[in-house]
């Protein structure tokens, strides 16, 4: 593992094509809503949101004219029911929107909606974003290639996403990692090796520490940790192969050093083989759906031509698979990478 990667320019948003929309319809990812992302941009004021230590979170709490807010709240609580209970209207009377936050940092510039159940004061967050094709491909691939279900819906140019719970990677590294005992640190290092490999095979880029969460789960007398991505904007976009390897981002250096300190090369390779084997089983169990998605991706424009040319040649140099040389799109490259893994998952990828 090496140390760093140069900072990349901001990625543009790619529209949802008709073929992708047809795919989303087929697999029940579309819905109809009365408020769109662009509507939420018409807020009348805001204040900065700070964390418990008084630090700026880069989120803004936004406000709307009073005569508009009731309609906005009704639309947002309806969206909540579509996401969580298939549009059950009986629960609407118990729901209220506690806050609407906007983040201008990053590619997706999301709105975070906090919905509270008035009966028990339990609240849930969800996000409203521009429907970027790259992110939708990433969400679908995460659904098929990971052990996690992705709950999201699309309407026109608006994307609705369920909140993914966990401790942000940068927060965990800075505030919790050193408090973990030796066994827990070894388990985190093992999960990171697998996470690194899965990002590479699935071509999910930009997994800096703040773009994934670490999830602790108590299991009898110990804690089990999992690592899960939360940002899918850089799915199949960059041309540099290093961009798809979380190990190269400086924000992840502490965990990279943990891996190198805990494991020998043979152990690292063992864990890489384990995740390849699991990925192959998932590919085969989602064969029809994955083929449908890849067929759409192959004919979609989701990256500059020079990125496609760079990535296919770097992957060819890395694994010496001739198929990469003939790829014409990011969808072709991903298809070739997955097919190569299925065929050779016991060899080095």
Phi and psi in degrees as GROMACS dihedral restraints (atoms count N, CA, C in turn):
[ dihedral_restraints ]
;  ai    aj    ak    al  type     phi  dphi    fc
    3     4     5     6     1  -108.8    20    10
    4     5     6     7     1  -174.9    20    10
    6     7     8     9     1  -100.1    20    10
    7     8     9    10     1   -38.1    20    10
    9    10    11    12     1  -146.9    20    10
   10    11    12    13     1   169.2    20    10
   12    13    14    15     1  -147.5    20    10
   13    14    15    16     1   145.0    20    10
   15    16    17    18     1   -68.8    20    10
   16    17    18    19     1   147.3    20    10
   18    19    20    21     1   -67.1    20    10
   19    20    21    22     1   136.2    20    10
   21    22    23    24     1   -97.5    20    10
   22    23    24    25     1   158.5    20    10
   24    25    26    27     1   -71.8    20    10
   25    26    27    28     1   157.1    20    10
   27    28    29    30     1   -63.9    20    10
   28    29    30    31     1   135.8    20    10
   30    31    32    33     1   -82.5    20    10
   31    32    33    34     1   138.3    20    10
   33    34    35    36     1   -74.0    20    10
   34    35    36    37     1   162.8    20    10
   36    37    38    39     1   -91.6    20    10
   37    38    39    40     1   134.5    20    10
   39    40    41    42     1  -105.7    20    10
   40    41    42    43     1   133.6    20    10
   42    43    44    45     1   -69.7    20    10
   43    44    45    46     1   158.3    20    10
   45    46    47    48     1   -78.1    20    10
   46    47    48    49     1   119.1    20    10
   48    49    50    51     1   -75.9    20    10
   49    50    51    52     1   166.8    20    10
   51    52    53    54     1   -63.3    20    10
   52    53    54    55     1   -36.5    20    10
   54    55    56    57     1   -68.2    20    10
   55    56    57    58     1   -39.1    20    10
   57    58    59    60     1   -67.7    20    10
   58    59    60    61     1   -39.4    20    10
   60    61    62    63     1   -61.2    20    10
   61    62    63    64     1   -40.6    20    10
   63    64    65    66     1   -63.3    20    10
   64    65    66    67     1   -41.1    20    10
   66    67    68    69     1   -61.1    20    10
   67    68    69    70     1   -45.6    20    10
   69    70    71    72     1   -63.5    20    10
   70    71    72    73     1   -37.6    20    10
   72    73    74    75     1   -61.6    20    10
   73    74    75    76     1   -44.4    20    10
   75    76    77    78     1   -60.0    20    10
   76    77    78    79     1   -39.5    20    10
   78    79    80    81     1  -103.0    20    10
   79    80    81    82     1    24.0    20    10
   81    82    83    84     1    60.0    20    10
   82    83    84    85     1    42.4    20    10
   84    85    86    87     1  -105.7    20    10
   85    86    87    88     1     1.9    20    10
   87    88    89    90     1  -105.3    20    10
   88    89    90    91     1   158.6    20    10
   90    91    92    93     1  -153.2    20    10
   91    92    93    94     1  -179.0    20    10
   93    94    95    96     1  -125.3    20    10
   94    95    96    97     1   129.2    20    10
   96    97    98    99     1  -132.9    20    10
   97    98    99   100     1   160.2    20    10
   99   100   101   102     1   -98.6    20    10
  100   101   102   103     1    -3.7    20    10
  102   103   104   105     1  -133.9    20    10
  103   104   105   106     1   135.6    20    10
  105   106   107   108     1  -110.2    20    10
  106   107   108   109     1   168.4    20    10
  108   109   110   111     1   -53.8    20    10
  109   110   111   112     1   -46.0    20    10
  111   112   113   114     1   -61.7    20    10
  112   113   114   115     1   -31.5    20    10
  114   115   116   117     1   -63.9    20    10
  115   116   117   118     1   -37.9    20    10
  117   118   119   120     1   -70.2    20    10
  118   119   120   121     1   -19.6    20    10
  120   121   122   123     1   -69.9    20    10
  121   122   123   124     1   -12.5    20    10
  123   124   125   126     1   -89.9    20    10
  124   125   126   127     1    46.8    20    10
  126   127   128   129     1   -79.4    20    10
  127   128   129   130     1   156.9    20    10
  129   130   131   132     1  -102.1    20    10
  130   131   132   133     1   -12.5    20    10
  132   133   134   135     1  -169.5    20    10
  133   134   135   136     1   170.7    20    10
  135   136   137   138     1  -161.6    20    10
  136   137   138   139     1   161.2    20    10
  138   139   140   141     1  -134.0    20    10
  139   140   141   142     1   154.7    20    10
  141   142   143   144     1   -73.4    20    10
  142   143   144   145     1   143.0    20    10
  144   145   146   147     1   -99.5    20    10
  145   146   147   148     1   126.7    20    10
  147   148   149   150     1  -110.1    20    10
  148   149   150   151     1   154.8    20    10
  150   151   152   153     1   -82.6    20    10
  151   152   153   154     1  -175.5    20    10
  153   154   155   156     1   -64.4    20    10
  154   155   156   157     1   -19.4    20    10
  156   157   158   159     1   -97.5    20    10
  157   158   159   160     1     6.0    20    10
  159   160   161   162     1    83.4    20    10
  160   161   162   163     1    13.6    20    10
  162   163   164   165     1   -89.6    20    10
  163   164   165   166     1   145.5    20    10
  165   166   167   168     1   -67.2    20    10
  166   167   168   169     1   127.1    20    10
  168   169   170   171     1   -90.2    20    10
  169   170   171   172     1    -5.4    20    10
  171   172   173   174     1    73.8    20    10
  172   173   174   175     1     5.8    20    10
  174   175   176   177     1   -99.0    20    10
  175   176   177   178     1   146.1    20    10
  177   178   179   180     1  -116.5    20    10
  178   179   180   181     1   129.0    20    10
  180   181   182   183     1   -84.1    20    10
  181   182   183   184     1   116.8    20    10
  183   184   185   186     1  -102.7    20    10
  184   185   186   187     1   155.7    20    10
  186   187   188   189     1  -131.1    20    10
  187   188   189   190     1   153.2    20    10
  189   190   191   192     1  -126.5    20    10
  190   191   192   193     1   156.9    20    10
  192   193   194   195     1   -55.2    20    10
  193   194   195   196     1   141.4    20    10
  195   196   197   198     1   -57.4    20    10
  196   197   198   199     1   -36.5    20    10
  198   199   200   201     1   -72.4    20    10
  199   200   201   202     1   -14.3    20    10
  201   202   203   204     1   -99.5    20    10
  202   203   204   205     1   -24.0    20    10
  204   205   206   207     1   -64.3    20    10
  205   206   207   208     1   -39.0    20    10
  207   208   209   210     1   -60.1    20    10
  208   209   210   211     1   -40.1    20    10
  210   211   212   213     1   -67.6    20    10
  211   212   213   214     1   -40.6    20    10
  213   214   215   216     1   -62.8    20    10
  214   215   216   217     1   -45.8    20    10
  216   217   218   219     1   -61.9    20    10
  217   218   219   220     1   -41.9    20    10
  219   220   221   222     1   -62.2    20    10
  220   221   222   223     1   -40.1    20    10
  222   223   224   225     1   -67.7    20    10
  223   224   225   226     1   -39.6    20    10
  225   226   227   228     1   -71.9    20    10
  226   227   228   229     1   -38.6    20    10
  228   229   230   231     1   -68.0    20    10
  229   230   231   232     1   -33.3    20    10
  231   232   233   234     1   -64.9    20    10
  232   233   234   235     1   -41.2    20    10
  234   235   236   237     1   -60.6    20    10
  235   236   237   238     1   -40.2    20    10
  237   238   239   240     1   -57.4    20    10
  238   239   240   241     1   -44.2    20    10
  240   241   242   243     1   -68.4    20    10
  241   242   243   244     1   -34.0    20    10
  243   244   245   246     1   -63.3    20    10
  244   245   246   247     1   -38.0    20    10
  246   247   248   249     1   -75.7    20    10
  247   248   249   250     1   -34.9    20    10
  249   250   251   252     1  -112.3    20    10
  250   251   252   253     1   -21.7    20    10
  252   253   254   255     1  -142.1    20    10
  253   254   255   256     1    28.5    20    10
  255   256   257   258     1    56.5    20    10
  256   257   258   259     1    34.8    20    10
  258   259   260   261     1    81.4    20    10
  259   260   261   262     1    21.2    20    10
  261   262   263   264     1   -61.1    20    10
  262   263   264   265     1   112.9    20    10
  264   265   266   267     1   -78.3    20    10
  265   266   267   268     1   -16.8    20    10
  267   268   269   270     1   -65.3    20    10
  268   269   270   271     1   -26.0    20    10
  270   271   272   273     1   -85.3    20    10
  271   272   273   274     1   -12.5    20    10
  273   274   275   276     1   -58.3    20    10
  274   275   276   277     1   -37.2    20    10
  276   277   278   279     1   -64.6    20    10
  277   278   279   280     1   -19.5    20    10
  279   280   281   282     1   -97.4    20    10
  280   281   282   283     1    -0.8    20    10
  282   283   284   285     1  -106.1    20    10
  283   284   285   286     1   143.8    20    10
  285   286   287   288     1  -142.2    20    10
  286   287   288   289     1   152.7    20    10
  288   289   290   291     1   -94.7    20    10
  289   290   291   292     1   116.0    20    10
  291   292   293   294     1   -80.4    20    10
  292   293   294   295     1   -35.8    20    10
  294   295   296   297     1  -160.3    20    10
  295   296   297   298     1   155.1    20    10
  297   298   299   300     1  -128.4    20    10
  298   299   300   301     1   117.1    20    10
  300   301   302   303     1  -114.6    20    10
  301   302   303   304     1   146.9    20    10
  303   304   305   306     1  -125.0    20    10
  304   305   306   307     1   138.1    20    10
  306   307   308   309     1  -123.3    20    10
  307   308   309   310     1   117.4    20    10
  309   310   311   312     1   -88.9    20    10
  310   311   312   313     1    -3.9    20    10
  312   313   314   315     1   -82.3    20    10
  313   314   315   316     1   137.0    20    10
  315   316   317   318     1    92.1    20    10
  316   317   318   319     1  -175.7    20    10
  318   319   320   321     1   -79.8    20    10
  319   320   321   322     1   -41.9    20    10
  321   322   323   324     1   -83.6    20    10
  322   323   324   325     1   -19.6    20    10
  324   325   326   327     1    43.3    20    10
  325   326   327   328     1    65.1    20    10
  327   328   329   330     1   -82.6    20    10
  328   329   330   331     1   160.1    20    10
  330   331   332   333     1  -102.1    20    10
  331   332   333   334     1   133.3    20    10
  333   334   335   336     1  -107.3    20    10
  334   335   336   337     1   120.5    20    10
  336   337   338   339     1  -106.7    20    10
  337   338   339   340     1   124.2    20    10
  339   340   341   342     1  -103.6    20    10
  340   341   342   343     1   110.6    20    10
  342   343   344   345     1  -106.3    20    10
  343   344   345   346     1   130.7    20    10
  345   346   347   348     1  -117.0    20    10
  346   347   348   349     1   138.6    20    10
  348   349   350   351     1   -86.1    20    10
  349   350   351   352     1   116.9    20    10
  351   352   353   354     1   -67.3    20    10
  352   353   354   355     1   -17.9    20    10
  354   355   356   357     1   -75.4    20    10
  355   356   357   358     1   -32.1    20    10
  357   358   359   360     1  -134.1    20    10
  358   359   360   361     1     1.4    20    10
  360   361   362   363     1    64.6    20    10
  361   362   363   364     1    14.8    20    10
  363   364   365   366     1   -79.8    20    10
  364   365   366   367     1   133.9    20    10
  366   367   368   369     1  -120.3    20    10
  367   368   369   370     1   156.8    20    10
  369   370   371   372     1  -137.4    20    10
  370   371   372   373     1   140.7    20    10
  372   373   374   375     1  -100.6    20    10
  373   374   375   376     1   145.9    20    10
  375   376   377   378     1  -141.9    20    10
  376   377   378   379     1   170.3    20    10
  378   379   380   381     1  -124.1    20    10
  379   380   381   382     1   145.5    20    10
  381   382   383   384     1  -120.5    20    10
  382   383   384   385     1   127.0    20    10
  384   385   386   387     1  -138.4    20    10
  385   386   387   388     1   168.7    20    10
  387   388   389   390     1   -68.0    20    10
  388   389   390   391     1   142.0    20    10
  390   391   392   393     1   -80.4    20    10
  391   392   393   394     1    85.7    20    10
  393   394   395   396     1   -85.7    20    10
  394   395   396   397     1   126.5    20    10
  396   397   398   399     1   -58.8    20    10
  397   398   399   400     1   -39.5    20    10
  399   400   401   402     1   -56.2    20    10
  400   401   402   403     1   -47.5    20    10
  402   403   404   405     1   -66.0    20    10
  403   404   405   406     1   -38.7    20    10
  405   406   407   408     1   -64.3    20    10
  406   407   408   409     1   -42.3    20    10
  408   409   410   411     1   -59.6    20    10
  409   410   411   412     1   -41.2    20    10
  411   412   413   414     1   -63.6    20    10
  412   413   414   415     1   -41.5    20    10
  414   415   416   417     1   -63.8    20    10
  415   416   417   418     1   -42.8    20    10
  417   418   419   420     1   -65.3    20    10
  418   419   420   421     1   -41.9    20    10
  420   421   422   423     1   -66.8    20    10
  421   422   423   424     1   -36.3    20    10
  423   424   425   426     1   -64.2    20    10
  424   425   426   427     1   -37.7    20    10
  426   427   428   429     1   -60.2    20    10
  427   428   429   430     1   -40.0    20    10
  429   430   431   432     1   -90.7    20    10
  430   431   432   433     1   -32.4    20    10
  432   433   434   435     1  -101.3    20    10
  433   434   435   436     1    -9.0    20    10
  435   436   437   438     1  -114.7    20    10
  436   437   438   439     1   170.7    20    10
  438   439   440   441     1   -81.3    20    10
  439   440   441   442     1     5.3    20    10
  441   442   443   444     1  -107.5    20    10
  442   443   444   445     1   145.0    20    10
  444   445   446   447     1   -89.3    20    10
  445   446   447   448     1   139.9    20    10
  447   448   449   450     1  -109.0    20    10
  448   449   450   451     1   119.7    20    10
  450   451   452   453     1  -102.8    20    10
  451   452   453   454     1   106.7    20    10
  453   454   455   456     1  -152.5    20    10
  454   455   456   457     1   160.7    20    10
  456   457   458   459     1  -140.2    20    10
  457   458   459   460     1   154.1    20    10
  459   460   461   462     1  -129.0    20    10
  460   461   462   463     1   137.2    20    10
  462   463   464   465     1  -139.4    20    10
  463   464   465   466     1   116.5    20    10
  465   466   467   468     1    52.7    20    10
  466   467   468   469     1  -118.0    20    10
  468   469   470   471     1  -101.5    20    10
  469   470   471   472     1    21.9    20    10
  471   472   473   474     1  -117.9    20    10
  472   473   474   475     1   133.1    20    10
  474   475   476   477     1  -114.5    20    10
  475   476   477   478     1   130.6    20    10
  477   478   479   480     1  -113.5    20    10
  478   479   480   481     1   126.0    20    10
  480   481   482   483     1  -127.6    20    10
  481   482   483   484     1   139.1    20    10
  483   484   485   486     1   -70.5    20    10
  484   485   486   487     1   146.9    20    10
  486   487   488   489     1   -69.7    20    10
  487   488   489   490     1   135.5    20    10
  489   490   491   492     1   -97.8    20    10
  490   491   492   493     1   116.0    20    10
  492   493   494   495     1   -80.5    20    10
  493   494   495   496     1   147.8    20    10
  495   496   497   498     1   153.9    20    10
  496   497   498   499     1   174.8    20    10
  498   499   500   501     1   -92.2    20    10
  499   500   501   502     1   122.0    20    10
  501   502   503   504     1   -51.1    20    10
  502   503   504   505     1   139.2    20    10
  504   505   506   507     1   -55.1    20    10
  505   506   507   508     1   -41.8    20    10
  507   508   509   510     1   -66.7    20    10
  508   509   510   511     1   -37.6    20    10
  510   511   512   513     1   -66.7    20    10
  511   512   513   514     1   -43.3    20    10
  513   514   515   516     1   -62.8    20    10
  514   515   516   517     1   -45.4    20    10
  516   517   518   519     1   -62.1    20    10
  517   518   519   520     1   -41.6    20    10
  519   520   521   522     1   -80.5    20    10
  520   521   522   523     1   -30.9    20    10
  522   523   524   525     1  -115.0    20    10
  523   524   525   526     1   -18.3    20    10
  525   526   527   528     1  -124.0    20    10
  526   527   528   529     1   -28.1    20    10
  528   529   530   531     1   -58.1    20    10
  529   530   531   532     1   -45.0    20    10
  531   532   533   534     1   -69.3    20    10
  532   533   534   535     1   -19.8    20    10
  534   535   536   537     1   -81.9    20    10
  535   536   537   538     1   -12.7    20    10
  537   538   539   540     1   -74.6    20    10
  538   539   540   541     1   144.3    20    10
  540   541   542   543     1   -76.7    20    10
  541   542   543   544     1   176.0    20    10
  543   544   545   546     1   -60.4    20    10
  544   545   546   547     1   -40.6    20    10
  546   547   548   549     1   -66.9    20    10
  547   548   549   550     1   -41.3    20    10
  549   550   551   552     1   -65.6    20    10
  550   551   552   553     1   -40.3    20    10
  552   553   554   555     1   -64.2    20    10
  553   554   555   556     1   -38.6    20    10
  555   556   557   558     1   -64.8    20    10
  556   557   558   559     1   -38.6    20    10
  558   559   560   561     1   -67.9    20    10
  559   560   561   562     1   -39.4    20    10
  561   562   563   564     1   -63.5    20    10
  562   563   564   565     1   -42.6    20    10
  564   565   566   567     1   -61.6    20    10
  565   566   567   568     1   -41.3    20    10
  567   568   569   570     1   -61.7    20    10
  568   569   570   571     1   -45.7    20    10
  570   571   572   573     1   -63.4    20    10
  571   572   573   574     1   -34.4    20    10
  573   574   575   576     1   -68.3    20    10
  574   575   576   577     1   -39.2    20    10
  576   577   578   579     1   -59.2    20    10
  577   578   579   580     1   -44.4    20    10
  579   580   581   582     1   -68.2    20    10
  580   581   582   583     1   -40.2    20    10
  582   583   584   585     1   -62.3    20    10
  583   584   585   586     1   -43.2    20    10
  585   586   587   588     1   -59.7    20    10
  586   587   588   589     1   -43.1    20    10
  588   589   590   591     1   -69.7    20    10
  589   590   591   592     1   -39.5    20    10
  591   592   593   594     1   -66.9    20    10
  592   593   594   595     1   -37.6    20    10
  594   595   596   597     1   -62.9    20    10
  595   596   597   598     1   -39.9    20    10
  597   598   599   600     1   -64.2    20    10
  598   599   600   601     1   -52.0    20    10
  600   601   602   603     1   -64.3    20    10
  601   602   603   604     1   -38.7    20    10
  603   604   605   606     1   -86.1    20    10
  604   605   606   607     1    -1.3    20    10
  606   607   608   609     1    53.9    20    10
  607   608   609   610     1    46.2    20    10
  609   610   611   612     1   -97.1    20    10
  610   611   612   613     1   115.1    20    10
  612   613   614   615     1   -99.5    20    10
  613   614   615   616     1   171.6    20    10
  615   616   617   618     1    63.0    20    10
  616   617   618   619     1    43.7    20    10
  618   619   620   621     1   -89.3    20    10
  619   620   621   622     1    62.4    20    10
  621   622   623   624     1   -69.4    20    10
  622   623   624   625     1   167.7    20    10
  624   625   626   627     1   -58.2    20    10
  625   626   627   628     1   -31.0    20    10
  627   628   629   630     1   -85.1    20    10
  628   629   630   631     1     0.5    20    10
  630   631   632   633     1  -104.3    20    10
  631   632   633   634     1     8.8    20    10
  633   634   635   636     1  -141.2    20    10
  634   635   636   637     1   162.9    20    10
  636   637   638   639     1  -119.0    20    10
  637   638   639   640     1   152.8    20    10
  639   640   641   642     1  -109.8    20    10
  640   641   642   643     1   127.4    20    10
  642   643   644   645     1  -113.7    20    10
  643   644   645   646     1   110.0    20    10
  645   646   647   648     1   -85.8    20    10
  646   647   648   649     1   133.4    20    10
  648   649   650   651     1  -128.6    20    10
  649   650   651   652     1   126.3    20    10
  651   652   653   654     1   -79.2    20    10
  652   653   654   655     1   128.9    20    10
  654   655   656   657     1  -133.3    20    10
  655   656   657   658     1   101.4    20    10
  657   658   659   660     1    55.6    20    10
  658   659   660   661     1  -111.4    20    10
  660   661   662   663     1  -102.9    20    10
  661   662   663   664     1    15.5    20    10
  663   664   665   666     1  -147.4    20    10
  664   665   666   667     1   172.4    20    10
  666   667   668   669     1  -111.4    20    10
  667   668   669   670     1   131.7    20    10
  669   670   671   672     1  -103.6    20    10
  670   671   672   673     1   136.3    20    10
  672   673   674   675     1  -113.7    20    10
  673   674   675   676     1   139.9    20    10
  675   676   677   678     1  -126.8    20    10
  676   677   678   679     1   152.1    20    10
  678   679   680   681     1  -117.9    20    10
  679   680   681   682     1   130.4    20    10
  681   682   683   684     1  -137.5    20    10
  682   683   684   685     1   128.4    20    10
  684   685   686   687     1   -69.6    20    10
  685   686   687   688     1   148.5    20    10
  687   688   689   690     1  -124.7    20    10
  688   689   690   691     1    -6.1    20    10
  690   691   692   693     1  -124.5    20    10
  691   692   693   694     1   119.6    20    10
  693   694   695   696     1  -117.4    20    10
  694   695   696   697     1    16.8    20    10
  696   697   698   699     1   -65.2    20    10
  697   698   699   700     1   -27.7    20    10
  699   700   701   702     1  -100.6    20    10
  700   701   702   703     1    35.2    20    10
  702   703   704   705     1   -73.7    20    10
  703   704   705   706     1   119.3    20    10
  705   706   707   708     1    53.0    20    10
  706   707   708   709     1    47.5    20    10
  708   709   710   711     1  -117.7    20    10
  709   710   711   712     1   -50.2    20    10
  711   712   713   714     1   -75.6    20    10
  712   713   714   715     1   156.2    20    10
  714   715   716   717     1   -90.4    20    10
  715   716   717   718     1   -23.2    20    10
  717   718   719   720     1   -80.5    20    10
  718   719   720   721     1   128.1    20    10
  720   721   722   723     1   -61.9    20    10
  721   722   723   724     1   -34.2    20    10
  723   724   725   726     1   -60.8    20    10
  724   725   726   727     1   -26.7    20    10
  726   727   728   729     1   -65.3    20    10
  727   728   729   730     1   -20.8    20    10
  729   730   731   732     1   -97.8    20    10
  730   731   732   733     1     9.2    20    10
  732   733   734   735     1  -118.5    20    10
  733   734   735   736     1   104.0    20    10
  735   736   737   738     1   -54.5    20    10
  736   737   738   739     1   -25.3    20    10
  738   739   740   741     1   -59.7    20    10
  739   740   741   742     1   -21.6    20    10
  741   742   743   744     1   -89.1    20    10
  742   743   744   745     1    -4.4    20    10
  744   745   746   747     1   -89.1    20    10
  745   746   747   748     1   132.3    20    10
  747   748   749   750     1   -61.4    20    10
  748   749   750   751     1   -28.4    20    10
  750   751   752   753     1   -63.5    20    10
  751   752   753   754     1   -18.7    20    10
  753   754   755   756     1  -101.7    20    10
  754   755   756   757     1     8.3    20    10
  756   757   758   759     1   -57.2    20    10
  757   758   759   760     1   -38.6    20    10
  759   760   761   762     1   -63.2    20    10
  760   761   762   763     1   -39.7    20    10
  762   763   764   765     1   -74.6    20    10
  763   764   765   766     1   -35.9    20    10
  765   766   767   768     1   -59.7    20    10
  766   767   768   769     1   -45.6    20    10
  768   769   770   771     1   -64.7    20    10
  769   770   771   772     1   -33.5    20    10
  771   772   773   774     1   -62.8    20    10
  772   773   774   775     1   -44.3    20    10
  774   775   776   777     1   -60.0    20    10
  775   776   777   778     1   -48.0    20    10
  777   778   779   780     1   -66.0    20    10
  778   779   780   781     1   -30.2    20    10
  780   781   782   783     1   -80.0    20    10
  781   782   783   784     1   -25.7    20    10
  783   784   785   786     1   -92.8    20    10
  784   785   786   787     1   -33.1    20    10
  786   787   788   789     1  -122.5    20    10
  787   788   789   790     1   147.6    20    10
  789   790   791   792     1   -83.9    20    10
  790   791   792   793     1   166.7    20    10
  792   793   794   795     1   -57.8    20    10
  793   794   795   796     1   -37.5    20    10
  795   796   797   798     1   -65.2    20    10
  796   797   798   799     1   -35.9    20    10
  798   799   800   801     1   -70.2    20    10
  799   800   801   802     1   -42.0    20    10
  801   802   803   804     1   -59.1    20    10
  802   803   804   805     1   -44.3    20    10
  804   805   806   807     1   -64.5    20    10
  805   806   807   808     1   -35.4    20    10
  807   808   809   810     1   -60.2    20    10
  808   809   810   811     1   -45.2    20    10
  810   811   812   813     1   -70.1    20    10
  811   812   813   814     1   -32.8    20    10
  813   814   815   816     1   -64.6    20    10
  814   815   816   817     1   -40.8    20    10
  816   817   818   819     1   -65.1    20    10
  817   818   819   820     1   -37.6    20    10
  819   820   821   822     1   -61.3    20    10
  820   821   822   823     1   -45.6    20    10
  822   823   824   825     1   -71.6    20    10
  823   824   825   826     1   -32.6    20    10
  825   826   827   828     1   -62.7    20    10
  826   827   828   829     1   -42.3    20    10
  828   829   830   831     1   -61.5    20    10
  829   830   831   832     1   -43.0    20    10
  831   832   833   834     1   -64.8    20    10
  832   833   834   835     1   -43.1    20    10
  834   835   836   837     1   -61.5    20    10
  835   836   837   838     1   -40.1    20    10
  837   838   839   840     1   -62.2    20    10
  838   839   840   841     1   -41.7    20    10
  840   841   842   843     1   -63.2    20    10
  841   842   843   844     1   -38.8    20    10
  843   844   845   846     1   -69.1    20    10
  844   845   846   847     1   -38.8    20    10
  846   847   848   849     1   -60.1    20    10
  847   848   849   850     1   -46.3    20    10
  849   850   851   852     1   -69.0    20    10
  850   851   852   853     1   -32.8    20    10
  852   853   854   855     1   -79.1    20    10
  853   854   855   856     1   -16.8    20    10
  855   856   857   858     1  -115.7    20    10
  856   857   858   859     1    31.7    20    10
  858   859   860   861     1   -55.6    20    10
  859   860   861   862     1   -51.7    20    10
  861   862   863   864     1   -65.6    20    10
  862   863   864   865     1   -46.9    20    10
  864   865   866   867     1   -64.7    20    10
  865   866   867   868     1   -42.0    20    10
  867   868   869   870     1   -65.3    20    10
  868   869   870   871     1   -40.7    20    10
  870   871   872   873     1   -62.0    20    10
  871   872   873   874     1   -40.3    20    10
  873   874   875   876     1   -62.1    20    10
  874   875   876   877     1   -44.5    20    10
  876   877   878   879     1   -65.2    20    10
  877   878   879   880     1   -45.6    20    10
  879   880   881   882     1   -64.4    20    10
  880   881   882   883     1   -34.3    20    10
  882   883   884   885     1   -63.9    20    10
  883   884   885   886     1   -39.1    20    10
  885   886   887   888     1   -68.0    20    10
  886   887   888   889     1   -44.4    20    10
  888   889   890   891     1   -61.3    20    10
  889   890   891   892     1   -37.9    20    10
  891   892   893   894     1   -60.6    20    10
  892   893   894   895     1   -30.2    20    10
  894   895   896   897     1  -104.3    20    10
  895   896   897   898     1    11.1    20    10
  897   898   899   900     1  -107.8    20    10
  898   899   900   901     1   147.6    20    10
  900   901   902   903     1   -97.0    20    10
  901   902   903   904     1   104.8    20    10
  903   904   905   906     1  -127.5    20    10
  904   905   906   907     1    11.9    20    10
  906   907   908   909     1  -163.3    20    10
  907   908   909   910     1   151.4    20    10
  909   910   911   912     1   -61.3    20    10
  910   911   912   913     1   151.1    20    10
  912   913   914   915     1   -57.3    20    10
  913   914   915   916     1   -39.2    20    10
  915   916   917   918     1   -65.9    20    10
  916   917   918   919     1   -28.5    20    10
  918   919   920   921     1   -69.2    20    10
  919   920   921   922     1   -41.3    20    10
  921   922   923   924     1   -60.7    20    10
  922   923   924   925     1   -46.4    20    10
  924   925   926   927     1   -64.0    20    10
  925   926   927   928     1   -42.8    20    10
  927   928   929   930     1   -65.1    20    10
  928   929   930   931     1   -47.7    20    10
  930   931   932   933     1   -66.5    20    10
  931   932   933   934     1   -41.1    20    10
  933   934   935   936     1   -65.8    20    10
  934   935   936   937     1   -34.8    20    10
  936   937   938   939     1   -74.6    20    10
  937   938   939   940     1   -37.0    20    10
  939   940   941   942     1   -67.5    20    10
  940   941   942   943     1   -37.9    20    10
  942   943   944   945     1   -67.7    20    10
  943   944   945   946     1   -37.7    20    10
  945   946   947   948     1   -62.1    20    10
  946   947   948   949     1   -44.2    20    10
  948   949   950   951     1   -64.7    20    10
  949   950   951   952     1   -29.3    20    10
  951   952   953   954     1   -77.7    20    10
  952   953   954   955     1   -43.4    20    10
  954   955   956   957     1  -119.8    20    10
  955   956   957   958     1    -7.0    20    10
  957   958   959   960     1    60.0    20    10
  958   959   960   961     1    39.3    20    10
  960   961   962   963     1   -97.2    20    10
  961   962   963   964     1   115.1    20    10
  963   964   965   966     1   -61.6    20    10
  964   965   966   967     1   -27.1    20    10
  966   967   968   969     1   -56.1    20    10
  967   968   969   970     1   -30.2    20    10
  969   970   971   972     1   -63.4    20    10
  970   971   972   973     1   -31.3    20    10
  972   973   974   975     1   -63.7    20    10
  973   974   975   976     1   -25.1    20    10
  975   976   977   978     1  -100.4    20    10
  976   977   978   979     1     6.5    20    10
  978   979   980   981     1   -72.5    20    10
  979   980   981   982     1   138.0    20    10
  981   982   983   984     1  -111.9    20    10
  982   983   984   985     1    -7.6    20    10
  984   985   986   987     1  -151.6    20    10
  985   986   987   988     1   168.3    20    10
  987   988   989   990     1   -63.7    20    10
  988   989   990   991     1   -32.9    20    10
  990   991   992   993     1   -63.1    20    10
  991   992   993   994     1   -39.8    20    10
  993   994   995   996     1   -61.7    20    10
  994   995   996   997     1   -43.4    20    10
  996   997   998   999     1   -63.4    20    10
  997   998   999  1000     1   -45.9    20    10
  999  1000  1001  1002     1   -63.8    20    10
 1000  1001  1002  1003     1   -42.0    20    10
 1002  1003  1004  1005     1   -59.2    20    10
 1003  1004  1005  1006     1   -44.0    20    10
 1005  1006  1007  1008     1   -65.7    20    10
 1006  1007  1008  1009     1   -40.9    20    10
 1008  1009  1010  1011     1   -63.5    20    10
 1009  1010  1011  1012     1   -43.0    20    10
 1011  1012  1013  1014     1   -68.8    20    10
 1012  1013  1014  1015     1   -43.0    20    10
 1014  1015  1016  1017     1   -62.1    20    10
 1015  1016  1017  1018     1   -39.9    20    10
 1017  1018  1019  1020     1   -63.7    20    10
 1018  1019  1020  1021     1   -40.3    20    10
 1020  1021  1022  1023     1   -66.0    20    10
 1021  1022  1023  1024     1   -42.3    20    10
 1023  1024  1025  1026     1   -60.9    20    10
 1024  1025  1026  1027     1   -40.3    20    10
 1026  1027  1028  1029     1   -76.5    20    10
 1027  1028  1029  1030     1   -31.7    20    10
 1029  1030  1031  1032     1  -130.6    20    10
 1030  1031  1032  1033     1    34.3    20    10
 1032  1033  1034  1035     1   -65.7    20    10
 1033  1034  1035  1036     1   -14.2    20    10
 1035  1036  1037  1038     1   -87.9    20    10
 1036  1037  1038  1039     1   -12.3    20    10
 1038  1039  1040  1041     1   -98.8    20    10
 1039  1040  1041  1042     1   176.6    20    10
 1041  1042  1043  1044     1   -71.7    20    10
 1042  1043  1044  1045     1   130.5    20    10
